[in-house]
Amino acid sequence: MLSLQEQLNVAERYVKLLENRVQELKARRTALAMSNNDGDTSRIKLPVIELREHLGSSLEVVLITGLKKNFMNHDV
């Protein structure tokens, strides 16, 4: 059992991690938009699948596809 202060510290680290992830994804989105506009798809090959473990207790799955790619979760 974590103390309240320890819980707040864990939450703070997690929020900072999420903020960094948002910045990373914004940069990738910008790069992808630029590559699609130029017709140059060599920078990012789609689909992109990333798996990340956070704080040892959760798993994050990131899936990036094209705008016209329709699929169901079970297809992944």
C-alpha positions in Angstrom: 0.0 0.0 0.0 1.4 3.4 -1.0 1.1 6.4 1.1 -0.8 9.4 -0.2 2.4 11.2 -1.0 3.8 8.2 -2.9 0.5 7.9 -4.8 0.7 11.6 -5.8 4.3 11.1 -6.9 3.4 8.1 -9.1 0.5 10.1 -10.6 2.7 13.1 -11.3 5.3 10.9 -13.1 2.5 9.3 -15.1 1.0 12.7 -16.1 4.5 13.8 -17.2 4.9 10.6 -19.2 1.6 11.2 -20.9 2.5 14.8 -21.7 5.7 13.6 -23.4 3.8 11.0 -25.3 1.4 13.7 -26.6 4.3 15.8 -27.8 5.8 12.7 -29.6 2.5 11.9 -31.3 2.0 15.5 -32.4 5.5 15.5 -34.0 4.8 12.2 -35.7 1.4 13.5 -36.9 3.1 16.6 -38.4 5.8 14.4 -40.1 3.1 12.1 -41.5 1.1 15.0 -42.8 4.1 16.5 -44.5 5.1 13.1 -46.0 1.6 12.6 -47.3 1.5 16.1 -48.8 4.8 15.6 -50.6 4.0 12.1 -51.8 7.0 10.8 -49.9 6.0 7.9 -47.7 9.5 6.8 -46.9 9.5 8.5 -43.5 6.7 6.5 -41.9 5.5 3.2 -43.2 1.9 2.4 -42.2 0.5 0.7 -40.2 2.6 1.5 -37.2 2.1 -0.7 -34.0 3.8 0.1 -30.8 3.6 -1.7 -27.4 4.7 0.0 -24.2 4.6 -1.1 -20.6 3.9 1.6 -18.0 4.9 1.4 -14.4 4.9 -2.4 -14.7 1.2 -2.7 -14.4 -0.4 -1.5 -17.7 0.2 -2.0 -21.4 -0.3 0.7 -24.0 -1.0 -0.3 -27.6 -0.6 2.5 -30.2 -1.9 1.8 -33.7 -1.4 4.3 -36.5 -3.1 3.7 -39.8 -4.1 5.8 -42.8 -7.3 7.8 -42.8 -9.0 5.4 -45.2 -8.1 2.2 -43.4 -11.2 0.7 -41.8 -10.9 -2.3 -39.5 -12.2 -3.8 -36.4 -10.2 -4.2 -33.2 -10.1 -8.0 -33.6 -8.5 -7.6 -37.0 -5.4 -6.0 -35.3 
